[in-house]
């Protein structure tokens, strides 16, 4: 996610960026909360012309549903709240970061169209409140290349699709959906008892972790 260690329901900045992948494996069985992303519409509604995402203190996982651009361009008004942005490269299992206040530490120059990215908002900046970020929603039904292991992927297909249905053509171990309001993950894992997992719905513009089995990259079509 970013330089952090994760507990379900809380976020503490403790470890290097890549530690999130390891901790996900250890903490996944604890995820039990369920909340659909704000700004989402029902599966009977057409995809929106704009996407409105809730921004809370600490961590939020967003997707650039507009054109590719520099972090400053893509984030726009979000910069008044978020100090930094992070994207994950599955091929190298590394994060690249944009830090508004520390450009000498930044190695993220472009946020691609359809690319998920984490943002961090200092908790005291919103004083426990929630704000919203609006962006164009022009990316539709993209096909995502997933590498073996963990991938940070976006969903731009049909709203309300269950994760089990969305990945039925793939060989994956598990998938995690982040909720910024509760600072916790929903987890879908066919190997876990139903009581401690969720066959959650995917809304347009959702970002999620997907753990792919095997040694070859696969294409994930999103109708």
Secondary structure, DSSP 8 states (H G I E B T S, - for coil): --S-EEETTEEE--S-TTHHHHHHHHHGGG-------TT---TTS---SEEEEEE-SEEEEEE--S--B-HHHHHGGGGGT-SEEEEEETTTTEEEEEETT-GGG-----B-TT-EEEEEE-TTTTTT--EEEEEE----S-EEEE-SEEEEEEE-S-TTEEHHHHTTTS-EEEEEEEETTTTEEEEE-TTS-GGG----EE-TTEEEEEEE-SSS-EEEE--
